[in-house]
């Protein structure tokens, strides 16, 4: 332990140094997948496109709203009798922000692209078929005791690992 440092400080620095390899990879990556499915890559790209479209749309609506609302609130339409009291102008600006937030919340209704969902469903069906085949083969091997125990154990282990594997 270095002088003027407690053991706890030294240990915390070491633990942080161990975790920095992953942190560096995450910082350097354009997309970070939380799950281990590669089907999430096209979904992430599509979601980013939808998000950028929503940001641009929010910007345009807020800009138009402010271009119209600020001059009216400032009194530019006073000669024609159209004016806002300050509290009405403040409420109008609040409504602008609320509209942008509500528009952004529509991203929660995002659905995966249909082609990615179909591909994922087909892969899951194939994995279920492989799992059923492995389970049938395992049952046949258990019924057939002609093989030596060593060969039998290796095949049983391999088929059990196939049949107990998690689906994608």
C-alpha positions as CSV (number, residue, x, y, z in Angstrom):
1,X,0.0,0.0,0.0
2,X,1.3,3.4,-1.0
3,X,2.1,5.9,1.8
4,X,-0.7,8.4,2.7
5,X,-3.4,6.0,1.2
6,X,-5.6,3.7,3.1
7,X,-6.1,0.1,2.1
8,X,-9.7,0.8,1.1
9,X,-8.6,3.6,-1.4
10,X,-5.9,1.3,-2.8
11,X,-8.3,-1.6,-3.2
12,X,-11.0,0.6,-4.9
13,X,-8.5,1.9,-7.4
14,X,-7.4,-1.7,-8.2
15,X,-11.1,-2.8,-8.6
16,X,-11.8,0.1,-10.9
17,X,-8.7,-0.7,-13.0
18,X,-9.9,-4.3,-13.5
19,X,-13.3,-3.1,-14.7
20,X,-11.9,-0.6,-17.1
21,X,-11.3,-3.0,-20.0
22,X,-15.1,-3.4,-20.4
23,X,-15.6,0.3,-19.8
24,X,-13.1,1.1,-22.6
25,X,-14.9,-1.3,-25.0
26,X,-18.3,0.2,-24.1
27,X,-17.0,3.8,-24.6
28,X,-15.4,2.9,-27.9
29,X,-18.4,1.1,-29.3
30,X,-21.1,2.7,-31.5
31,X,-23.7,0.2,-30.3
32,X,-23.6,-1.7,-27.1
33,X,-25.7,-4.9,-27.0
34,X,-27.1,-5.8,-23.6
35,X,-28.3,-9.2,-24.6
36,X,-26.2,-11.7,-26.6
37,X,-28.5,-11.8,-29.6
38,X,-27.2,-10.4,-32.9
39,X,-30.8,-9.8,-34.0
40,X,-30.6,-6.7,-31.8
41,X,-28.1,-5.0,-34.1
42,X,-30.6,-4.2,-37.0
43,X,-33.2,-3.4,-34.3
44,X,-30.8,-0.9,-32.7
45,X,-30.0,0.7,-36.0
46,X,-33.7,1.0,-36.9
47,X,-34.5,2.4,-33.5
48,X,-31.8,5.0,-33.8
49,X,-33.2,6.1,-37.2
50,X,-36.7,6.4,-35.7
51,X,-35.3,8.4,-32.7
52,X,-33.5,10.8,-35.0
53,X,-36.6,11.4,-37.0
54,X,-38.6,12.1,-33.8
55,X,-35.9,14.5,-32.7
56,X,-36.0,16.4,-36.0
57,X,-39.8,16.5,-35.9
58,X,-39.8,17.8,-32.3
59,X,-37.3,20.5,-33.3
60,X,-39.4,21.6,-36.3
61,X,-42.7,21.7,-34.3
62,X,-41.1,23.6,-31.4
63,X,-39.4,26.0,-33.8
64,X,-42.7,26.8,-35.6
65,X,-44.5,27.1,-32.3
66,X,-41.9,29.5,-31.0
67,X,-41.7,31.5,-34.2
68,X,-45.5,32.1,-34.0
69,X,-45.9,32.3,-30.2
70,X,-43.0,34.6,-29.2
71,X,-44.0,37.6,-31.5
72,X,-47.6,37.3,-30.4
73,X,-46.6,37.2,-26.8
74,X,-44.3,40.2,-27.3
75,X,-47.3,42.2,-28.7
76,X,-46.6,42.4,-32.4
77,X,-50.3,41.8,-33.1
78,X,-51.4,44.5,-30.7
79,X,-52.6,46.9,-33.4
80,X,-55.2,44.3,-34.4
81,X,-56.2,43.6,-30.8
82,X,-54.5,40.3,-30.4
83,X,-52.4,40.2,-27.2
84,X,-51.5,37.7,-24.5
85,X,-51.3,38.4,-20.9
86,X,-47.9,37.2,-19.5
87,X,-49.3,34.2,-17.7
88,X,-51.1,33.1,-20.9
89,X,-47.8,33.4,-22.8
90,X,-46.0,31.4,-20.1
91,X,-48.7,28.7,-20.3
92,X,-48.3,28.6,-24.0
93,X,-44.6,28.1,-23.7
94,X,-45.2,25.3,-21.2
95,X,-47.6,23.7,-23.7
96,X,-44.8,23.7,-26.2
97,X,-42.5,21.8,-23.9
98,X,-45.3,19.3,-23.0
99,X,-46.0,18.7,-26.6
100,X,-42.3,17.9,-27.3
101,X,-42.2,15.5,-24.3
102,X,-45.4,13.7,-25.3
103,X,-44.2,13.4,-28.8
104,X,-40.9,11.8,-27.5
105,X,-42.9,9.4,-25.4
106,X,-44.3,7.9,-28.6
107,X,-41.0,6.1,-28.9
108,X,-42.2,3.7,-26.2
109,X,-44.6,2.3,-28.8
110,X,-41.7,1.2,-31.1
111,X,-42.0,-2.3,-32.5
112,X,-39.2,-4.4,-34.1
113,X,-39.1,-4.4,-37.9
114,X,-41.2,-7.3,-39.3
115,X,-38.3,-8.9,-41.2
116,X,-36.1,-9.1,-38.1
117,X,-39.0,-10.6,-36.1
118,X,-39.7,-13.2,-38.8
119,X,-36.0,-14.2,-38.9
120,X,-35.9,-14.5,-35.2
121,X,-39.1,-16.6,-35.1
122,X,-37.7,-18.9,-37.8
123,X,-34.4,-19.4,-35.9
124,X,-36.4,-20.2,-32.7
125,X,-38.4,-22.8,-34.6
126,X,-35.2,-24.4,-35.9
127,X,-33.7,-24.4,-32.4
128,X,-36.9,-26.1,-31.0
129,X,-36.7,-28.8,-33.8
130,X,-33.0,-29.4,-32.9
131,X,-33.8,-29.6,-29.2
132,X,-36.6,-32.2,-29.9
133,X,-34.3,-34.2,-32.1
134,X,-31.6,-34.2,-29.4
135,X,-34.2,-35.2,-26.8
136,X,-35.4,-38.1,-29.0
137,X,-31.8,-39.2,-29.6
138,X,-31.1,-39.1,-25.9
139,X,-34.1,-41.2,-25.2
140,X,-32.9,-43.8,-27.9
141,X,-29.5,-43.8,-26.3
142,X,-30.9,-44.5,-22.9
143,X,-33.0,-47.3,-24.2
144,X,-30.0,-48.8,-26.1
145,X,-27.5,-50.1,-23.5
146,X,-25.3,-51.8,-26.1
147,X,-22.7,-49.1,-26.1
148,X,-20.0,-49.0,-23.6
149,X,-20.5,-46.7,-20.6
150,X,-17.7,-44.4,-21.7
151,X,-19.2,-43.8,-25.2
152,X,-22.6,-43.6,-23.7
153,X,-21.7,-41.0,-21.2
154,X,-20.1,-38.7,-23.8
155,X,-23.1,-38.9,-26.1
156,X,-25.5,-38.4,-23.2
157,X,-23.6,-35.4,-22.0
158,X,-23.5,-33.9,-25.5
159,X,-27.2,-34.4,-26.1
160,X,-28.2,-33.2,-22.7
161,X,-26.2,-30.0,-23.3
162,X,-28.0,-29.5,-26.6
163,X,-31.5,-30.2,-25.1
164,X,-31.0,-28.0,-22.1
165,X,-29.5,-25.0,-24.0
166,X,-31.5,-21.8,-23.8
167,X,-33.4,-20.5,-26.8
168,X,-32.3,-17.4,-28.6
